[in-house]
Structures are given as C-alpha cells and as structure tokens.
Amino acid sequence: MSNDDTLISKLISETYLETSDKDQPNAVVDLRNYFERKLNEVEFISMNDYLAQNNLSMSNLKLVKKTQCYRLTHNETAIDFPSNWSIFKDIKNEDVIYIDQSLDQDYLLDIFSELNGEFYNLALVKEDKVVMMIYLPEDSSKDHIQWFRGYFEKKNQVEITDTEEAA
C-alpha cells in the first residue's frame, strides 16, 4: 500500500469515527465539509518547529528603545527600521502582518530581495515580545499566513482560558 493510499484510508476512517450519527450505520457523511474543516485546522506546534519543518528562513528584529527602531542584523550589518513606519508600526497591535507585492507600498520586498539574493514575501510575527521577520516563498505564502493566523487564534484562546482558570 502506498503512502497516498495509507493517508486516504486514515482520513476516511477518521471521518467515520467522528460522525455524529454513530447510531445510524447508513448515515451520509459530507466528506467535503469534513476535509475542508481538517484542512483549516492548525496543528498546535511551536512557531520555531513550524518554521523548521517548512524550511522557512527568518530574522529576529530587536526593538532598540533608545531610537525606537527595529534592528535587523544581516551579515554583521545593522539595518534600522523606525517603529512608526510602514508595516513596523502595526506590529504593536497585531500578531501577524503580511506583505506581498500588491501590499508593498514602501518597497520593502525589493530591499530584502537585495539582502537575501532572492525575492520573498514577508511576514512579521510577534510572539512573546519577540518580533520575527519570516521570508515566505511566493507560491506558498498564503498557506503559511493562514497557518500563522490559526496558530495565534488558538494560542490566544488557550491564554484566555488559562487566565480565566487562574481567576
């Protein structure tokens, strides 16, 4: 049995194990809705594990309090971005900020393609006061952004639940 056959068999068995009408053996299961729901689920692994599993490059941005700039160190060169400029001004209030060619009014993608030698879409991700700039391949960037947003939605729900339980 090939890996594809194994995967399909596993998904079908999961589908039938999850049906709400277990008492009715001939109940019809809407596989399309099931697979869409499964596709949109986020596996709750750490951000670093996800980046490693998907071979995504990233750089940490450090907020320099004295200048109020986000500092990117690349090949022993420091590049500062004012925290009140472009996408950097929004990272205070958002967990994930995405920029592709259609959203790049400040030519950030051109700047980073010069630094990296390749063209990437960008995501700024803030987790536990650490800001990461993640370089996303153009063909799969929307999928990664969807995962990031789902990850933070789930993480924020867990934090709210933990806070409520502590109170």
Secondary structure, DSSP 8 states (H G I E B T S, - for coil): --HHHHHHHHHHHHHHHH-S-TT-TT----HHHHHHHHHH------HHHHHHHTT-EEEEEEEETTTTEEEEEETTEEEEEETTSGGGGGTTT-SEEEE-GGG-TT-HHHHHHHHHSS--EEEEEEETTEEEEEEE-TTTHHHHHHHHHHHHHHHHHHHHHHHHHH-
